[in-house]
Amino acid sequence: HPDWTDSAVRQIADKRIVMGMSEAQVQAAWGPPKTVNADPSGRKLCYGFRCKRWVSTIGGAVVEMKE
């Protein structure tokens, strides 16, 4: 992904998520989500048992997370 910044690529390689990342970058770091919950305000990508780790996005960008 030539359009991703060097910083984003390093974060992905370290499997770290930061605010502002795209959903594609989250999936590159953590893999596909177990479930995705969507509503008019955004999306929540759930990872692990009972959504132990999650990422909330608005407009495709991370706005909140729990690692």
MARRO-839969 format. One line per field, with one value per atom (N, C-alpha, C): residue number from 1; atom name; residue in one letter; z, x, y. Coordinates in steps of 0.1 Angstrom, whole numbers, always signed. Example, Ala and Ser with C-alpha at 12.3 -4.5 7.8 and 13.67 -1.06 7.14 Angstrom:
<sites>
nr = 1  1  1  2  2  2 .
atom = N  CA  C  N  CA  C .
rest = a  a  a  s  s  s .
up = +78  +78  +78  +71  +71  +79 .
east = +132  +123  +132  +128  +137  +129 .
north = -57  -45  -33  -22  -11  +0 .
</sites>
This chain:
<sites>
nr = 1  1  1  2  2  2  3  3  3  4  4  4  5  5  5  6  6  6  7  7  7  8  8  8  9  9  9  10  10  10  11  11  11  12  12  12  13  13  13  14  14  14  15  15  15  16  16  16  17  17  17  18  18  18  19  19  19  20  20  20  21  21  21  22  22  22  23  23  23  24  24  24  25  25  25  26  26  26  27  27  27  28  28  28  29  29  29  30  30  30  31  31  31  32  32  32  33  33  33  34  34  34  35  35  35  36  36  36  37  37  37  38  38  38  39  39  39  40  40  40  41  41  41  42  42  42  43  43  43  44  44  44  45  45  45  46  46  46  47  47  47  48  48  48  49  49  49  50  50  50  51  51  51  52  52  52  53  53  53  54  54  54  55  55  55  56  56  56  57  57  57  58  58  58  59  59  59  60  60  60  61  61  61  62  62  62  63  63  63  64  64  64  65  65  65  66  66  66  67  67  67 .
atom = N  CA  C  N  CA  C  N  CA  C  N  CA  C  N  CA  C  N  CA  C  N  CA  C  N  CA  C  N  CA  C  N  CA  C  N  CA  C  N  CA  C  N  CA  C  N  CA  C  N  CA  C  N  CA  C  N  CA  C  N  CA  C  N  CA  C  N  CA  C  N  CA  C  N  CA  C  N  CA  C  N  CA  C  N  CA  C  N  CA  C  N  CA  C  N  CA  C  N  CA  C  N  CA  C  N  CA  C  N  CA  C  N  CA  C  N  CA  C  N  CA  C  N  CA  C  N  CA  C  N  CA  C  N  CA  C  N  CA  C  N  CA  C  N  CA  C  N  CA  C  N  CA  C  N  CA  C  N  CA  C  N  CA  C  N  CA  C  N  CA  C  N  CA  C  N  CA  C  N  CA  C  N  CA  C  N  CA  C  N  CA  C  N  CA  C  N  CA  C  N  CA  C  N  CA  C  N  CA  C  N  CA  C  N  CA  C  N  CA  C  N  CA  C  N  CA  C  N  CA  C  N  CA  C .
rest = h  h  h  p  p  p  d  d  d  w  w  w  t  t  t  d  d  d  s  s  s  a  a  a  v  v  v  r  r  r  q  q  q  i  i  i  a  a  a  d  d  d  k  k  k  r  r  r  i  i  i  v  v  v  m  m  m  g  g  g  m  m  m  s  s  s  e  e  e  a  a  a  q  q  q  v  v  v  q  q  q  a  a  a  a  a  a  w  w  w  g  g  g  p  p  p  p  p  p  k  k  k  t  t  t  v  v  v  n  n  n  a  a  a  d  d  d  p  p  p  s  s  s  g  g  g  r  r  r  k  k  k  l  l  l  c  c  c  y  y  y  g  g  g  f  f  f  r  r  r  c  c  c  k  k  k  r  r  r  w  w  w  v  v  v  s  s  s  t  t  t  i  i  i  g  g  g  g  g  g  a  a  a  v  v  v  v  v  v  e  e  e  m  m  m  k  k  k  e  e  e .
up = +0  +0  +0  -12  -12  -6  -5  +1  +16  +23  +37  +42  +52  +57  +63  +64  +71  +85  +92  +106  +107  +98  +98  +95  +86  +83  +95  +102  +114  +125  +127  +136  +133  +120  +115  +117  +114  +117  +131  +140  +155  +160  +151  +154  +164  +162  +170  +162  +169  +163  +169  +161  +165  +160  +166  +162  +147  +139  +126  +115  +120  +110  +103  +91  +83  +87  +83  +86  +79  +67  +60  +68  +74  +82  +95  +101  +113  +109  +98  +94  +90  +85  +82  +94  +105  +118  +126  +127  +135  +128  +115  +107  +106  +100  +99  +112  +114  +127  +128  +141  +143  +140  +143  +140  +137  +130  +127  +130  +139  +142  +136  +128  +122  +126  +128  +130  +123  +123  +116  +120  +133  +138  +134  +130  +126  +127  +128  +129  +140  +146  +156  +152  +150  +146  +159  +160  +173  +170  +179  +178  +191  +190  +202  +208  +218  +225  +232  +229  +235  +232  +221  +216  +226  +231  +241  +236  +223  +217  +206  +205  +195  +190  +178  +172  +167  +170  +165  +154  +143  +132  +128  +123  +117  +104  +93  +80  +76  +82  +79  +87  +96  +104  +119  +125  +139  +148  +157  +166  +180  +183  +196  +195  +206  +205  +219  +220  +232  +228  +233  +229  +240 .
east = +8  +0  +9  +12  +21  +15  +2  -4  -3  +1  +2  +15  +14  +26  +36  +49  +58  +55  +49  +45  +34  +24  +13  +18  +27  +33  +40  +48  +55  +44  +34  +23  +17  +14  +8  +18  +30  +40  +41  +39  +39  +25  +15  +2  -5  -1  -7  -17  -27  -37  -37  -38  -38  -50  -54  -65  -62  -73  -72  -68  -64  -61  -74  -72  -83  -87  -99  -103  -94  -89  -80  -67  -62  -50  -52  -64  -67  -67  -73  -74  -60  -51  -37  -30  -33  -26  -32  -45  -52  -59  -60  -67  -82  -90  -104  -111  -121  -128  -137  -139  -148  -163  -166  -180  -178  -188  -189  -203  -204  -217  -217  -228  -229  -242  -241  -253  -251  -261  -259  -247  -242  -231  -217  -217  -204  -204  -192  -190  -181  -184  -175  -170  -157  -151  -146  -151  -149  -138  -129  -119  -119  -117  -115  -129  -128  -140  -147  -160  -169  -164  -158  -154  -144  -135  -125  -117  -112  -106  -115  -116  -125  -120  -125  -122  -135  -138  -149  -144  -152  -148  -160  -157  -166  -160  -168  -162  -150  -149  -138  -125  -125  -113  -115  -105  -106  -108  -119  -121  -121  -121  -121  -116  -110  -105  -102  -102  -98  -89  -77  -67  -66 .
north = -12  +0  +12  +17  +29  +42  +42  +54  +55  +44  +43  +50  +57  +64  +54  +57  +48  +46  +56  +54  +43  +44  +34  +20  +19  +6  +0  +8  +4  -1  +7  +4  -10  -12  -24  -36  -34  -45  -49  -39  -41  -46  -47  -51  -41  -28  -18  -9  -5  +3  +17  +28  +41  +49  +59  +68  +72  +72  +77  +67  +55  +44  +41  +36  +31  +17  +12  -1  -11  -8  -17  -18  -7  -8  -16  -15  -23  -38  -41  -55  -60  -51  -56  -59  -52  -54  -65  -66  -76  -87  -86  -96  -92  -101  -98  -99  -90  -90  -103  -106  -118  -114  -102  -96  -81  -76  -62  -57  -47  -42  -28  -25  -12  -5  +8  +16  +29  +38  +51  +59  +57  +65  +60  +47  +41  +26  +21  +6  +2  -10  -15  -29  -30  -42  -50  -62  -69  -80  -82  -92  -100  -113  -121  -125  -133  -138  -127  -126  -116  -101  -100  -86  -80  -89  -84  -72  -73  -61  -56  -43  -38  -24  -20  -7  -1  +11  +18  +28  +28  +37  +46  +57  +66  +71  +69  +73  +64  +52  +43  +46  +56  +59  +56  +50  +47  +59  +59  +70  +65  +52  +47  +32  +27  +13  +8  -5  -12  -23  -23  -33  -44 .
</sites>
